[in-house]
Amino acid sequence: MKRYSTSIIFTIIVLASTACFYIFFSARSETVPSLSIKTVSGNQDEMKDVKIYGEGFINNVSSTVTVTEKKATVKPVSALNLWFGQPNLDESTLKIAQLQEQYRSFMRGKQNIDELYEDKTLLLFAESNNAKKQLEIEYYDKLNNTSHEFTLSLPKEYSKYKDVFVHDIQLIDQQMVVVLGGHVPKRNDIFLLYVNLKQEKINHSKTVYSLEHSKTEDQSIYINNFEQNLELATYYTFQVAKSVSNEPTIYTMYAIDLHEGQLKQIHLPDKTAYDWDYYKNDNKIYYLSTESGELYQIDLEKNSTSLLLQNDKWKNSNGLTMTASDNKLYIMSGLFTPVAKIDVVGVNNKKMLYEGKIKLEKSVVGNNFSFRTIMVN
């Protein structure tokens, strides 16, 4: 009997797996909701390279949805993914997935977009090894199809930190610039390392900001996670949050010029606005007030703020996200409502170039469905 037990167990596993496969994927044959971008005004071509991502229940099946100009693709979430929670559809996660698809070997084990930089010729990665007080660096040369890696010890003045985190990396003036945060008792610092990739050494370093912990105020350096661009950015921004009990938290924004390592305070139209109210694109930050419906552009280089456009439909929009490409802002509002709105604003001419919408059919879309991210390829 022992001779057949292994075969019997194997057969049972195969049959059970096959049954689960067909039970799960039968959901894929259900009616796909008619989700599409409807043009209200403007040129439909503005949507040509746009992808919109959402998640929730479609025909009673937990699913993710990708909407483009021509179609909507619905993909049921696997039982395994559901076990670990709903899929993450923020912009950084989607970009990481794209890189993992393109550069499988190099991207193995790399999940944090703050530790990555990409341009047409290079893909860079830097990670802090707190146990060894080192910085581990890897880069992929796209032109020569070669990978390189090396390790650098942190300068002595930074080895005092209990923890060091990489907040951003850039390629400035042929140097890899690594923005790091360090913590010691009662103080948080932000410092820069300028690395020569060819010589595999640190050219110089600089501490650009220190925050002593206050006994009377609840203070912390809040590192903005809205900086999710892999491309070149000459400024790095962060916010300092200061709060006193029973009073609104006040956020002060700073920008670091990565060329010179110089720090400047940025004047904001709303000091109580949190990081997700902003979108950063190189040396510009865009802020949309859902109270006034006003869209602002903050120029980091000039440290000036200008009003781009005002539209009442942005007031109380119940969920908002945006992205930028080719001097255009792509704004999606009403993410948690039955009709999500899509607007394209020209940054240079300060005009509305396109208005569209996506209507959710309640007969197939569950009440918890919402859009999460808009991207331009």
Secondary structure as the mmCIF struct_conf table of DSSP 4:
data_model
#
loop_
_struct_conf.conf_type_id
_struct_conf.id
_struct_conf.beg_label_comp_id
_struct_conf.beg_label_asym_id
_struct_conf.beg_label_seq_id
_struct_conf.end_label_comp_id
_struct_conf.end_label_asym_id
_struct_conf.end_label_seq_id
HELX_RH_AL_P HELX_RH_AL_P1 LYS A 2 PHE A 25
HELX_RH_3T_P HELX_RH_3T_P1 SER A 26 SER A 29
BEND BEND1 GLU A 30 GLU A 30
HELX_LH_PP_P HELX_LH_PP_P1 THR A 31 PRO A 33
HELX_LH_PP_P HELX_LH_PP_P2 ILE A 37 ILE A 37
STRN STRN1 LYS A 38 GLY A 42
HELX_RH_3T_P HELX_RH_3T_P2 GLN A 44 MET A 47
TURN_TY1_P TURN_TY1_P1 LYS A 48 ASP A 49
STRN STRN2 VAL A 50 ILE A 58
TURN_TY1_P TURN_TY1_P2 ASN A 59 ASN A 60
STRN STRN3 VAL A 61 VAL A 67
BEND BEND2 GLU A 69 LYS A 70
STRN STRN4 ALA A 72 PRO A 76
HELX_LH_PP_P HELX_LH_PP_P3 VAL A 77 SER A 78
HELX_RH_AL_P HELX_RH_AL_P2 ALA A 79 TRP A 83
TURN_TY1_P TURN_TY1_P3 PHE A 84 PHE A 84
BEND BEND3 GLN A 86 GLN A 86
HELX_LH_PP_P HELX_LH_PP_P4 PRO A 87 ASN A 88
BEND BEND4 ASP A 90 ASP A 90
HELX_RH_AL_P HELX_RH_AL_P3 GLU A 91 GLN A 102
TURN_TY1_P TURN_TY1_P4 ARG A 104 GLY A 109
HELX_RH_3T_P HELX_RH_3T_P3 ILE A 113 GLU A 115
STRN STRN5 LEU A 116 GLU A 118
BEND BEND5 LYS A 120 THR A 121
STRN STRN6 LEU A 122 ASN A 129
TURN_TY1_P TURN_TY1_P5 ASN A 130 LYS A 133
STRN STRN7 GLN A 134 ASP A 141
TURN_TY1_P TURN_TY1_P6 LYS A 142 ASN A 145
STRN STRN8 THR A 146 SER A 153
HELX_LH_PP_P HELX_LH_PP_P5 LEU A 154 PRO A 155
HELX_RH_3T_P HELX_RH_3T_P4 LYS A 156 TYR A 158
TURN_TY1_P TURN_TY1_P7 SER A 159 LYS A 160
BEND BEND6 LYS A 162 LYS A 162
STRN STRN9 ASP A 163 ILE A 172
TURN_TY1_P TURN_TY1_P8 ASP A 173 GLN A 174
STRN STRN10 GLN A 175 VAL A 184
TURN_TY1_P TURN_TY1_P9 PRO A 185 LYS A 186
STRN STRN11 ARG A 187 ASN A 196
TURN_TY1_P TURN_TY1_P10 LEU A 197 GLU A 200
STRN STRN12 LYS A 201 GLU A 212
HELX_LH_PP_P HELX_LH_PP_P6 HIS A 213 SER A 214
BEND BEND7 LYS A 215 GLU A 217
STRN STRN13 ASP A 218 TYR A 222
TURN_TY1_P TURN_TY1_P11 ASN A 225 PHE A 226
BEND BEND8 GLU A 231 GLU A 231
BEND BEND9 THR A 234 THR A 234
STRN STRN14 TYR A 235 SER A 243
TURN_TY1_P TURN_TY1_P12 SER A 245 ASN A 246
BEND BEND10 GLU A 247 GLU A 247
HELX_LH_PP_P HELX_LH_PP_P7 PRO A 248 THR A 249
STRN STRN15 ILE A 250 ASP A 257
TURN_TY1_P TURN_TY1_P13 LEU A 258 GLY A 261
STRN STRN16 GLN A 262 ILE A 266
HELX_LH_PP_P HELX_LH_PP_P8 HIS A 267 HIS A 267
BEND BEND11 PRO A 269 PRO A 269
TURN_TY1_P TURN_TY1_P14 LYS A 271 THR A 272
HELX_RH_3T_P HELX_RH_3T_P5 ASP A 275 ASP A 277
STRN STRN17 TYR A 278 ASN A 281
TURN_TY1_P TURN_TY1_P15 ASP A 282 ASN A 283
STRN STRN18 LYS A 284 LEU A 288
TURN_TY1_P TURN_TY1_P16 THR A 290 SER A 292
STRN STRN19 GLU A 294 ASP A 299
TURN_TY1_P TURN_TY1_P17 LEU A 300 ASN A 303
STRN STRN20 SER A 304 GLN A 310
HELX_RH_3T_P HELX_RH_3T_P6 ASP A 312 TRP A 314
TURN_TY1_P TURN_TY1_P18 LYS A 315 ASN A 316
BEND BEND12 ASN A 318 GLY A 319
STRN STRN21 LEU A 320 SER A 325
TURN_TY1_P TURN_TY1_P19 ASP A 326 ASN A 327
STRN STRN22 LYS A 328 SER A 333
TURN_TY1_P TURN_TY1_P20 LEU A 335 PHE A 336
BEND BEND13 THR A 337 PRO A 338
STRN STRN23 VAL A 339 GLY A 346
TURN_TY1_P TURN_TY1_P21 VAL A 347 LYS A 350
STRN STRN24 LYS A 351 LYS A 359
TURN_TY1_P TURN_TY1_P22 LYS A 362 VAL A 364
STRN STRN25 VAL A 365 VAL A 365
TURN_TY1_P TURN_TY1_P23 ASN A 367 ASN A 368
STRN STRN26 SER A 370 VAL A 376
#
